Amino acid sequence: MFFERDEEVFFQDRIEAGRKLAEKLSKYKNRNELIVLGIPRGGVPVAFEVAKALNAPLDVFVSRKLAVPWQEELAFGAIASGGARVLDREIIEGAGISDQQIEEITEKVQKELKRRENLYRGERPSPKLEGQTVILIDDGIATGSSVRAAIQALKQLKPARIVVAVPVAPVTTCNRLRGEVDELVCVGTPKYFYAIGQFYADFSQVSDAEVTELLQRALKPELQKAVGDDPPGPERRSIMIPGRKQEFDGIRREVSLEVDGATLEGTLALPSGAEGLVLFAHGSGSSRHSPRNRYVAEVLQSQRVGTLLFDLLTRKEESIDQYTAELRFDIPFLAKRLVGATRWVLNSPDTNNLRLGYFGASTGAAAALLAAAELPEYVSAVVSRGGRPDLAAEALGIVQAPTLLIVGGDDVPVIKMNREALAKLQCPEKRLVIIPGATHLFEEPGALEEVAKIAAEWFVRYCKPAERPEAEGAATRAS
């Protein structure tokens, strides 16, 4: 496992997490005018265990963000069960969203919210929350943006008391949320927090069918006794999420790449059924052991995308560069190494049939774009994390691969560089995503998780099987 974590904050699954959370909430057992609300989908199995232990009714609280049209990651408000709507006027004014746009977006999102409520609740009406003590539960909190929107929407329904309860969350997020609710309960606040899935052995996606079944079981105590403690719903298919204690389904091995007379060390991971492979170009002063890149790599692997993390420099070169920094900003040199690694991949029997992508960080992003411009017929997608695409210079205008630039919202100088680079890119698909509140290294809770999610979606979309020239052609071209 690549990340340190508090060994005391770890759950086998959401069922165990719910039971441990219920112990923290024992003072609410058998209280009148109490209701437990689970946030679908992952929060519902946790909430089910809490409601059962407290002898309280269970329901769902469905909320949906209202996204800025040209930046889907940024919410200007939210709507929720019971007709609640909250709007962030500061973001609305800053983004220049008109009243007409607000209503159009609200109407569209309202239809999806209603669909979900009907799916989960059927013909049953929404529960009456006015005057009730409401315990709002999710399977964990990262940045807190989603649950904050749910809290604000919930307040409009006038409950007597709002308690937010989760198994795990960063201490910084908890401190921010405490002032917005009557009580915040959390089983653990680990120091090292990259993603909620770190702290679960089984963090399988919860299906709509499971949510519906749990709500039905909560309505029928006799069904709970018949089923016992068995996990609800259809058989789960676990996938590998970073931090999870389970075997890797596929091939993972250390490799040595012979590139232009240099031997570069790397780690190749090919999940079973992989159709694409992403080569990682690390940033200045980093290596294949970068915890951030390795985190992103494991998320890609969970989506059946292969990864190759390798050192762009030999050990001797790293020693020299540590004192002189003469190689980390030599973009043509780094790009040449990446092209050589691509040639190695194209001529390897394990990987020569896979569509290729590049994931570059810092100066590695410029090297990735330069290499993509040189090998347009082989590189299907490029993602930059906190990168310096501006250093790719003239190559930006000839990159053909769909390119995604991801920057932290508080990384102001790099945002400017990325916007200028985006304007110079001529590829048919290009996009700049800004992660609100994130700094250059995406160290904030949940920030790197968002990067990995967006990057995985990009590579899954564009690294699809397709006909391409023979690998031998690549070897000749990259020589």
N, C-alpha and C positions, 0 to 999 in steps of 0.2 A: 504494500500500500504506500502511496506517495505522500500522504498528508498526515501530520500529527493531529490527534484529536484527544479530547478528554475521554478516557476509557470509561468513566462513569456515565457519560452521556451517549448511550448507544442502545438501540432497540432492535429486536429481532424483526419486528414488523409493526404495522400501525395498531394491531390489536394489543401488543405489549405496551406500546407507547400510550394508548388510551387507558390502560389499566394503571400505569404509573401516574398518569395525569389525574386520574380519578382519586388516587390517594391524596394528591395535593388539594383536591377540591372537596374532601370529605365533610367539611363543615356545612356544605349545602345539601347533604343527604336528607331526603324526606321533607324538604321545605315546600310550602305552598307557594303558588304564584312564581314558579320557577320553570324555565324551559331551556333546553340545550339545543343550540343551532350549529350544525356542521356546515362548513364551506365546501361545496362540491368541487372536485370529486374527492380528493385525498383526505379532506378533513372529516368526512362522514364516518369512515370506519373508526377513527379515533373518538369522535363524538358519540358513536353508538355505545362504546365501552363505558364512557363517562356517564351517559344517560342511564344505562343499565345499573351501574354502581350507585348512582345517586337516587334511583327510583324516580326519574324525571322524564317528562315527555321529550321526544326527539323530533326535530324537523330540520329543514335545510334553509340556509339564507343565501340566496343566489344574487350575486352582484356582478355587474359587467362594467368595465371601464369605457369611457367615451374618449376615443383617441383623436389626437390632432391628425387631420386627413393626410398630411404629407410627412408625418413622423409617427407611425403607428405605435412606437414604444412609449410615447409621451401622452399621458392622459390629462385631459382638461376637466374631467369630472367622472361621475359614475352614477349608475342607476341600480336599484336593488329591489328585492321582494317587497311587496306592499306599496309599490308606487313611489318609493323614495328616489329623489334625484339631488345630487350635489354638484355644484359647478365651481371651478377654480377661476375666479375672475381675473386674477393676475396672469395666468397662463393664457386665458382667452384673449385678453387685450394684447399681450406680448406677441401671440401668434397671429393676431388679426383675424380671428374666427368670427364670422357674422352671426347674428341671431338666427337667420334662416338656416345656416349650416348647422348650428347647434340643434335646431329642431329636427332637421333631416337626419342627422347622425343619431339623435336620441330615438327617433321613430324606428330606424333600422335595428339598433341595438336592442330596443324594447321587444321587437319581434323574436329575436334570438333568446332573450331572457324568458319571455313567455313560453317559448317552445321548451326550454329546459325545465321550467317550473311544471308544465303539464306532463313532461316526461317523468319527472321524479314524484310529483304529488298527485297526478291524475285529476280527478274531479274534486279532491279535497280542497277547501279554501285555505288561504294563507292563515297561519296562526295569529291570534290577537296578542300583540306584544306590549301594548300600552299598560303601564303599571306593573309589568312583570320584571323579575330578575332574569336577565338573558345571559347565558354563558355561550359565547361565540368561540368556536373551536376550528382550528386548522391543524394540518400535520406538521407544521413548522412555519417560521417566518424568516425571511431573508432581509430584504430592504424594508419591508413593512408598508410599501406603497399600496398594495392590493388590500390588505386588511385595514389600512387607514381609510381607504375609500368606503369599505364596508361599514366601518365604525360611524363615519359621518352620515351615511345613509340610514343606518340603524337608529341614530339619535332622532331622526325625523319622525320615527314611529313611536316616540315617547315612552320607552321602557323606564321602569323605576331605577334600574341599576344595570350597568353593562360590565360584564367580566369577560376579558379576552384570555383564553387559556390555550397553550400550545406545548408540545413536548420539548421543542428546542428552538432557540433563537439567539442571535448575537446580543451581547449585553448592551451594545450601543443602540440597537433597534429597540430593545425593551425600555431603555431609558427615555427614548423619544416618545414611545407609545403610552407610557404610564400616565402622562399628563392628560391624555385624551379619553381615558376610561376610568371607571370607578375602581377597578382592580385588574391587575395583569398577573397571571399565574404561568410560570414556565418551569418545567422539570429541570432543564439544564441550559446554561449559557456558555458554551465552550469558547475557548480563546481563539482557536483556529477554525474559521467558518468560511467555507467556499460555497457550499450548497447544502440544502436540506438533506439530500440523499446520502451525504457523507455518514449520517448518524443512524442509518437503517441498514440492516443486512438484506432485507427485502423491501425495496421501494418501487415495486411493480406499479404500473399505471392502474388506477381504479376505473372500472368501466361504469357506464350509466346503469347497466343492469344490476351491478353490485349495489350502487346507491339506492336504486328502487327497492331491491330486496331487503336491504337493511332498514329502510323506512317502514316496510311492511312488517318486518319482524318486531320493530319497536312498538307497532300498534297492537301486536298479538303476542302477549307474554307466553301463551301456551306453545307458540311456535318456537320461541327461544329455548324452552325446555326440551322440545323435541330435537332441535338441531344441536343443542349443547354449545360447546365452545369451538366447534369447527369453523374455519374461515368461511365467510359467506360467499355466495355467487359462484360463477363458473370457475373452472380450474385456472389458476394464474400462470402466466408465462413470464418468469423473471428475466429481466435483461440486466446487463452489467452497468452499474452506475458507479462513479468514482467513490472510493471508500468502502465498497461492498466486499464482504468476505465470501467470495465464490470464485470458482475456477473460470478462467478465460476460455470461451468456446471458440477455438480457432488455433492459429499458429502465432506464436510469439517467440522471437529469438534475437540474440545479439548478432550483428552482422558487421563485416568490414568491407568498406567500399574503396576500391582502387580508383582514384580520380586524379588524372594528370600527374602520376608519379607519387601522389600522396595517399596515405591510408587513413580513411576517416571512419571512426567508430559510430555505430548506430544501433537503434532498436526497431525492429520491424514487427508490426502486429497486424495480422490478417484475420479478422473475425470470419467465422463460417458464413459462406454466402456473400462475401464482400464483392461489390461491383466497382468500387472506386478506391483510390489510394491517395492520401494527402501527404506530401512531403513538407516538413516543417523547417523553415529558415529562421533560426533564433536571432535575437537582437544583439546589439553590441555588448560585449563583455559577458555573454551568457553561453550556454551549451545545451546539449541534448537533455541535460538533467534539470532544465528549467521547470520548477513545479507548476507554473502557470500553463506552459505548453503541454506538459504531461497531463494536466487536468483536462485541457481541451481535447487532447488525443483520446483520453478514455471516454469522453462523451461521444466523440465521433465513432469510436469502436462500438459503443452501445447502440448506435444507429447503423451498424454493419458497414462502416467505412473504415478501410485499412489506414494505418498510419506508419510513417517512417520518420522517426526523430533521429537526427544525426548531427555530429559536430562539423561545422563548416571549416574548422581549423584543426590541425594536428596538435598534439600536446606541446610540441616544441614551439609551434606558432602561437599557441595560447600563452605560453610563458613570455614570449617576446612581446606580444600584444598587451599583456597585462601592464607592462611598464611604458610601452611606446604608444599604444592605441593606434598603431599605423595601419592595421588590417581591418579593424571593425568598421571603419568608414570608407574602405576601399570597395565600393559597390560593384564595379566590374569584376574584381577578383572574387568577391563572394558569389556573384551571379554565375561566374564560370564554374565554381565549385558546385552550385546547385544544378546547373546544366549537366555536369558530369555525373552527379548523383541520379539525375533523371535518366541519363543514358544507361546507368547501371540497372535501374528499375526496368527499363524497357527491354533489356536483354536478359533479365532473370526469368526463369520458367515459372516462378511462383507469382510474378507480378506483371508480366508482359501483356496480359489481356485486360488490364484494369484501366479505367479512365483516371486521369491524374489531376490533382489539384495542389495548389501551394498555399500554405498558411505562414505568413511572415509577421514577425514582431519587430518593432523598432526599425533598425537599419536593415534587418532581414526582409522587411516588406518591400523595400526598394530593390533588393536583390531578386526577390520573387517576381516582381513586375518586369525587371530586365530580362530574366530567364524566360518568362512567359512570352515576352515580345520576340525572343529568339526562337522559341519552339511553339508557335501558335497551333500547329496541327496536333500537338500532344497534350497541351495543358488546357483543361476544361473549365477551371475556375480558380480564382485567387481571392484570398481573404487576408486583410491586414488588421492586426490588433495593435492599437496605439503606435502605428507605424509612421515611417517617414517616406511616403510614396513620392514626395517632392524630389527626393534624391535620385529617383529613376530618370529624371530629366526628359530628354527627347523620346525615350522609350515609351513614355506614357501615351503618346499619340499613335503608337502602332500596336499596343496591347489589344488582342482580340478576345481574350477570355473574359467572361463575366466577372466583374471585380466588386468586392464588398469591402468598404473601409469602415472600421469600427474605432471610435474614439471616445474617451471619457468626457463627460460634460464639464468637468472642472479642469480639463487639460487644455486650457485656452490657446496657448501657442500652437499646439499640435492640431487643434481643430482648424485653425486658419490655414496651416500647411496642407491639411487633407482636403479642405474645400477648394483650394487652388489646384491641387492635383486632380480632384474630381472633374473640374472644368476642362482639364487638358486631356482626360481619358476619352477615347473615341470608340471604346468597345460598346456593343449593342446593349448590354445590360450592365449598369453600374449603379452603386448606391452608397450613400454615407449614412451610417447609423451612429447617433450620439447617445451614450448611456448616461442618463441624468445622475448627477452626484458622484460620478466615478472620476478618479484621478488617473495618472498615466499608467500605473501598474494594475489598476482595477483591483485594489486591495480591499475595497469596501465590501461588506457582507452582501452577497448576492450579485455583485457586479460581474465577476468572472463567470458565474453561472449563466448570466444573461448573454455574455459574449459567446460562450460555448454553444448555447442553444441556437443563437442566430447563425453562427458559423456552420453548425451541423445542418441546419435547414438549407443553407446556401449550397453546401457540398452535395447533400442528398439530391437537391434539385438539378444540379448541373453536371455532376460526375456520374452520368448514366452511360450504360454500354452503348457503343456506336462503332461503326466501321472507321478504321483509321489506317494510315500507312503502316507497313511492316516495321518492326522494331529496328531492323538493320538499317532502315532509312534514317531512323533517329540517331543511331550510332554515327552514321556518316555525317549527318547534319551538325551534330553536337561536337564533332571532332575539332 
